[in-house]
Amino acid sequence: MESVLLTILLLTDTGQLDLQIIVPQKIGSNASEDFESQVFYNILIDGKTYTVNLTQKNFLPRYFRVYGYNYSEIMQPLIQEFQNLCNYQGHIEGFLNSVVTISTCSGLRGLIQFESISYGIEPLQTSARFEHVIYPVKNKNTSYSLYTKMDNETSQLSHKIPQIKKFSGYIRYLEIHVVVEKQLYDHMGADTAIVTQKVFQVIGLVSAMLTSFNITLVLSSLELWIDANKIPITGEANELLYDFLNWKKTYLVLRPHDVAFFLIYRENSNYVGATLKGKVCDRENAGVVALHSRTTSLESFALIIAQLLSLSMGISFDDINKCQCPGAACIMNPEAVHSSGVKLFSNCSMEDFKHFISKPNSRCLQNQPHLDPFYKTSLCGNKQVDDGEQCDCGHTELRAKGEICRLSEDECDLTEYCNGSSNVCPENVYLHDGYRCSMNQWVCMEGKCRDGTRMCEEIYGEGTLYGSQACFEEINSRNDQFGNCGLSPSGFVPCNFNNLRCGKLMCISKSKSPFSKQDAAVLYAGVEGDICVSLYFPYRNKNYSHMWVPSGTICGDNKMVEIKLIAVG
């Protein structure tokens, strides 16, 4: 039993007592286990059986990657060992104010929240009988503060009122990039798979809290500082925040995200985070620093992140004299971090959010990422007409092994075949990043051949060619809006001779008609008999990324774009 206890303490950071060994009972299902959109479990807690109703709720887009740094301090994707379709959210049947957030990848791992108490659940790794450990979560009572402009703070929990109506209508989306610094990486287990799983658990808890706003939280990418930190993590919260914002302006410019999170660890601290209020859609200032201390549980850490994210959406802390709560604790009450159980947004928070989304500075919440492959998986035989189906009668006849179930979409993408034992096509597989393609002139990146001519044709039209060496040398040496190698707080980043082809994208126009695109400035330059063309979009324009040589494009001898040069294997 001692080894079990040590494992659980390592994975949860809660310092809990009262461990119970249970065997969750899955309630009847005939669907393929890995792809069920809804599952039910009977779970024994303190001698009483509760039924948990779970619905698939994934927050990873198709392009999600976990990144680290190699020995040359160059960012690169790490081995992807996680599964994308086993994250679930739901409730306990018979308990209105309850939330369950669980991963079913290998056993059940997550949090079961009643109104005023929470239980963690994790699989017993050595068990052959699907045994799990369940335990009450204890949140330590430590004082803290957030660095932001706070209005009308309170030290009391808000008054309880009946259920507050959630936002309805269209779904809003918020893409986040998460950076885990070295000390927190070590504290969370110093293992890529374990740390990634814990981040998934935290993001799942935050996502569950944001359902009141009809927001889908999307984890676009995760960055782990495994060996060393890239910026100092000492100083006050405001200093950390501005250092991180300055760092992200240079190094995250090509990572898709609305807001970036910097998760750090300190043994003890008098604050837990910092953000700029109402700036979640401000590309330069959308950042959050969240601190995980030694006594912080994952439940408390998720609440801290939810509070910081809410502040960045213009939501103030609750005033006890004005705000009312439908549960035992409101999310935007500073004291809520010390309580266990479900946290909900107050009527004041709902009004603040309503005001925020009525303003132009909330438009990033309207951008829908490419989530279809993971947010709704078509399943033959479930008696539901899913996307891509003309009918579904509920009876599945498996196709023979070796028959094609997904055609290749690119020379860097591989064809998938039926395995004869499942009604689900195997996961989409493609050639590894850096593999040569297109007559050995370009390389594969995320299943696509980074063919320069194809990129130019997608922007300027058929017949456009990829820029010549002379085009890149002539224009990217200008160090202005049409030719540069990135942006920094002080202005344009100049290109040195070795990376002239790794900054602004240059193409050769063969059209007799001028290129016309709204909100874009276009430069035409005659260079050695060719008409070289370069675009400029304002920083916050949705087409901003189109003017750069995309990540993964060869831009020199044995080099390709990845914010800065990285070697091609």
N, C-alpha and C positions, 0 to 999 in steps of 0.2 A: 504493500500500500504506500510505502514511503516514496518509491519511484514514481508512482502515479501522482502523488501530491506535488512533487517537484516539477513534473511536466505541466500540470495545470497552472501552477503559480507562474511558470515561465510564459505561458501563452496568454494569460489574462491580466497580469499586473494589478490585481484587485486586492490582494491580501485578505481574501474571504475565508470563512469558516463553514462548517456544516455541509461537507461534501456528501452527496448521495449518489449511489450507483444505480442507474435505471436502464431499462431497455425500451426505447420508444417503439410504439407499435404503429406501423403504417396502415391506414384504413384503405380498404379495397380499391385497387386501381389496375386496369389492364393496359395502360399506356406504357410506352417506352420510358423507363425511369429517368433517363438523362434529359428528356425533353418535355416532361409534363408541365403544362401551364398552370396546373393547380394540384396541390397535394394536401393530404390531411394526416396528422399524427395524433395518437393518444400518448400523452406524456405524464408520468407520475411525479408529482411535486408534493413533498411533505405528506405522503400517504394518500393523496387525492389525485384522481385522474382528470386531466384537462385535455380537451380536443383543440388542437391548433390547426387553423385554416390558413393555408399559405398559397400565394399567387406569385408566379415568376415575375421578378422585377430586376432586370439587368441594367447595369449602368456603364457597360463597356462598349464603345463603338467598334466597328470593324478594324479601324486603324490603331486601336490601342496598343501601346508598347510599354514595356518596363525598360528604362535606360540606366546604364552605369557608365563608368569611365575606364578605359584601358590603361596600360602602364605608361602610355604617352600622353595621358590626360585628354584623350579624345573620346567624346561621347559615342556610345554604340549601344544597340539593342542587346539586352540580356536574353538568355534562354527563356522561352515562354513555356512555363509548365502549368499555368492555371487554366481552368475551364471557364467558359463564358456564360453557360446557361444554367447555373445551379444556384443563383442568388434569388432568395424569396423574401417577400414581406407579407404580413397578414395580421391576424388577431386571434385571441382566445375566444372560442365560442361561449356566448353567455356573458361576456364582459365587454361592455360598450367601449370604455376607455382602456383598451389594451393594444399593445403593438408587439409583434414578433418579427425579428429580423434574423434570418438564418441562411447559412450556406449549406448545401447538401452535397458538395463535391465529393467528400469522403467522410461520410457520417454527417451528423448535425452539429453545426458550430455557429453560435450566435447568442442573441439576447432575447429573453422572454420578459416583457414588461407588463405588470399589472399597474393599477392606478398609483400605488404608493410603494411598490417593491419590485425589484428586478431580479431575474435569475439568469445566470450564464449556463450554457450547455456546450459540452465538447465531447468528442468521441474518445473512448478509452482505446488508445492505439493498439495495444496488444491483445484486445479481446476478439474472440472468434464468434461472439454471440450478439454483436451490435450493441454492446454495453456503452453507456455514456455516463459522464460525470455531470451533475447539476448542482448548483450552489447559489446562494443569495449573494448579490453584489453589494459590497460595502463601499460607499463613497466617503473618503476622508473629509473632515470638516476643516479645511484650510482657507485662509483669507487670500484674496487675490484682487486684481483690478485689470481692466482692459484699457489700453491706450487708444482713446478716441474721444470725441466730444460727446459727453453723456448728458442727457437732459432728464431731470426729475428722477434720479435713482431712488431705489427703495431697498430696504433690508428685510422686508417681509414678503411672504408669498401672497399672491393676489387673491382676492375674494373669488370663490367658486360660483359659477353661474351655469345654466343649462348649456347644452352643446351649441357652439358657434358654427354658423354655416360656412362651409369651405368654399373657396373660389371654384367656379365652374367655367365652362366654355373651353376654349382651345388650350392645349397643353403648352406650357412655357419650358424652355430648355436653358440650362446653364452648364457650360463646359468648363471643367477645371483641370489644371495641371498641378500635380502635387510633387513637391521636392521634400525628401526626407534627409536631414543632415546626419553626419556620421555618428554623433553621440546618441541620437534617437534610434538610428539603425542598430547600433550595438545594444541599446537598452531593450529593444523589441525582439532581440534574439540573434542578431548578427548573421542572419540567414535570409537570402533573397526570397525564398518561398514563404517563410514564416512572416517576414515583415510585409510582404505583398498581401498575404492573407489578412493580416491585422489592419492594413490600410483599407482593404475591401470592406472589412467589418465596420470600421469607423464611417466610411463613406455611405454604407448601407443604412446605418443609424441616422446619419444626417439627412439622407434622402427620404427616409420615413417621416422625419419631422417636417420636411418641406412639402409634403403632400397637401397640407392645408392651403398652400398657395398654388396648387396645381402645377408645381415645378418638377420637371424631371432632371435630376442631377446626373451629369455625364462625366465620368472620369476619362478624359481624353488621353492622358499619358501620366506615367509615374517615373520619377527620377530619384535614384538612390545614390547618395554620396557615401560609398562604401569605405573608401580608404582615407579620404581627407575632405575637409570642407572647402568650398570654392570661394566663400566670403567669410569674414569674421562673424562669430555668433555671440560676441561679448557686447556689453553696453545695454542701454535702456531700450524699451520696446520701440519707441519712435525711431531710434537710430537703426535698429535692426530692420524695421519696415522700409525705411528709405534706402538702406544699403541693398536690400533685396529687390526693391523696385528698380533701382539703377542697374543691378545685375541682370534682371529679366529683360530689360529693354534691349540688351545686346545679345543675350544667349537664348531667349525664348521667342525670338521674332518669327521663327518658322514653325513653332509648335502650336497647333490649333487649340485655343483656349479663350475663355472670356475672363477668367480670374485665376491667378496663380497662388497656390498655398505653399508656405514655407513652414514645415513642421520641425520643431527643434526640441531638445531635451536639456533641462537643467535640474540639478538635484533639488534645489530650493529656489524660490523666486517669489517676489511680491506682485507679480503680474502674470497673466497667462496669454496675452496676445495683443495685437495691434492691427488696425485697418483704417482706411479713410472712409468716412461715412458717405454713403450714396454714390460711390465711385465704381460699382461693380461692372459697369459697361464702359468705363473710361480706360482705353487700352493702355495708357501709360501709368495709371494710378490704381488699376484693379489688382490689388494684392492683399494677402492676409498672412500675418505671422502668428502661429499658434504654438504655445509652449506646453509640453508634456513634462510634468514633474514626477518625482519618484512615487508620490502617493496618489497620482491621478489614475483612475480606472479608464478603460476604453469608453465606457458609457459617459463618464464626465468629460473626457476629451472630445467625444462627438458633440456633446452639448456646447462646449466652448467654441468649437468650429461653427456650429449652427448659429450661435450668438454673433460671432464675428461676421459670418456671411450675411446675417440679417442686418447688421449695422451697415455693411457695405451696400445693402439695398435700401438704405434710408430709414430703417426701422429702429426706433428709439427703445431704450430700456423702459420697463413699465413703471408707472406712477401708481402706488397702492391706493391713492385717493380717487383715482379715475378709472383704472383698468380692472377688468374682470376676466376671470379665467374659467374655462369649462372643465378643468381637471384639478388635481391636487397641487400642481406646480405649473407655472407659466414659463415658457422658454426664455423670454426676455426679462426674467427676474434674476439679478446677479446671484441670489441665494439658491437658485434652482440647481446649481452645480453640486450642492451638498446633499440633495435629496435623491432617492432612488425611485424608479417607476416612470410612468409615461409623463412626458412634458408636452404641453400644447401651447399654441399661440393665443394670446389674449385678444379681446376685441380691439384694444389700442393697436396691437401689432397688425391686425387685419386692416385697420383703417390706414395705417402708415404704408402698408404695401399697396393698397388700392390707390393711394396718392402717388406712390412711386411709379407704378406702371402706367399712370396717365400722362407721364412726362416723356419727352423725347430721349432722355438719358437712360431709358430702360429698354431700348430697342434690341440689345443683344439677346434678351430673353425670347425674342421671336424667331431667332435663327435655329432651324431644326437641323441637327447633325444627321449623318447617314447612319441610321440606327436599325433599319428594317431587318437585316439578317439576324439581329439578336433580340429585338424587342417583340417581334411576333414571328415565331417559327411556324411555318405551315406544317401540319401534321396529318398525314393520310390516315383515315380510320377513326378520327375523333368526332365524326358526325357534325363537324363545323366546316363551312366553306371558308377556308383561310385564303390569304393572298396567293395568287398563282393557281388556285383550284377552281374548276368549273362545277364540281359537285363533290360530295363526300357522304357515302352511304353507310359508313361505319364499319365496313368489312375490308380488311387489308389482305391483299394477295401479294406476297413479296416477289420482286423481279429476280431473275436468275443472277447468280454471282458473275461478275465480269461485264454486265451491261452498263453502259454509260449513264450516269445520273446527273452529271454536271459537266458541260463542255468547257474547255479552256477558253478564257476571254482574252488572253494575251500570250505571247511566246514565253513570258516569265511565269505564267499560270499553268498548273497541271490539271489534266482531266481527272475527274473522280469517277469511281466505278462502284456499283452496288456490291455489297459483300454477301448477299444471299440470306442473311440472318436478321437484318434490321430494315425497318421501313423508313429509315432516315439516311440520307446521303452522307457519307463521311465528311468530316470537316474540310473546308476548302484549304488546299495545300498549294504552295507555289515555291519556285526556286528561291534559294537563300539570297539575301541582299548582298550585292557585290558581284553576282554571277554575270558573266559577259553575255550580251545579247545583240541583236541587229547587226549581223555580220561582224561581231566582235568589236564594234565601235562604241557601244554603250554598255550600261550595266542595269541589272534588275534591282528594283527597290519596291518593297511592299506589293509584289505581284505584278508590277508594271515595268515595262522596259522604258527607261528614261532616255528616249530617243529625242534628240534636240529638234530635228525637223518636225516631228509630230507635235511637239510642244508649240513651236512657232505657228504651225498650221491651225492649231486649236484656238490661238489668239487672233491671228491676222487673216486666216483663211487659206484655202488650198493653194499650193504653189509657193508659199513662203518657205524660205530656207533658214536653217540655223546659222547664226552669225559666224563669220570668218574670224580667224585670229586677228586680222587687221581691224575688224569692227570692234572687237573687245578691247584691243590695245588703244585704239583712238578714243573711244567714248568712255570706257571705265577708268581711264586715267584722268578724266576731267575733274573728278571729285565734286560733282554737283548733283542735282536731283535726277539727272538722266544717266549719270555714270558714277558708281561708287560701289563699295563692298559692305554696305550696312549702315546702321544708324547708331549713334551714341548720344548721351546727354549733351555733348558739346557740338554735335552736328553730324555730318556725313563721315563715314569711316573710309579713308583712302585705300585703294587697292595697291598692293605691291606687285612687282612684275610676275611673281609666281602664282598669284591668285586673281589675275585680271579676268579670267573666265568664270569666276565663282561669285560674282556679285550681281549687278543688274543683267537681265536677260537681253541679249542682242539677237536680232533676226535680220534677214535680208529680204526686202520687199521686191516682188516681181510684178506687183499690180500697178496699173496705170491710174487707179483711183486712190485718193488719199484715205487712209484709215480713219474711221470715225467711231469714237466710243465716248459715251457720256461720262463726264467727270474726269477724263484722262487728258493729260498733256502728252503730245507726241513729238519726238525729235526725229527728223530725217537728216542723215549725213552721208554725203558722197565720199566713199573711202575705197580707193584703188578700183574704181569702176563699178562698185556695188552701192546700192542704196541701203545703208544700215539704219535700222529703226529701233527706238527705245521708248518705253512708256514711263509715265510718272502718275501715280495715284496718290491722293492725300493719305496721310497715315491711317486714318480710321475708315477709309473706304473699303467696302466688302471685297473689291478686286485687288486690294493691296498686294497680296501674295503673287499675283500674276506677273508682276514686273521683275521678279527675282528668278535667277536660275534655281529650279526646284532642288530640294534635298535629294541626293542620290545621283545627280547628273555628273558625268565625267567632266572635269574642268581643267585637266592638266595631265601630264604623264603620271599614270598610276595614282591619280587623285580624283576625289569626287566631293560634291558639296555636302556638308553636314554642319551648318553654321560656320565652321572653319574647315580646313582641309583634313580629310581622313584618308587613310590608305585603303586601296582596293585590294581585296584578297583574291 
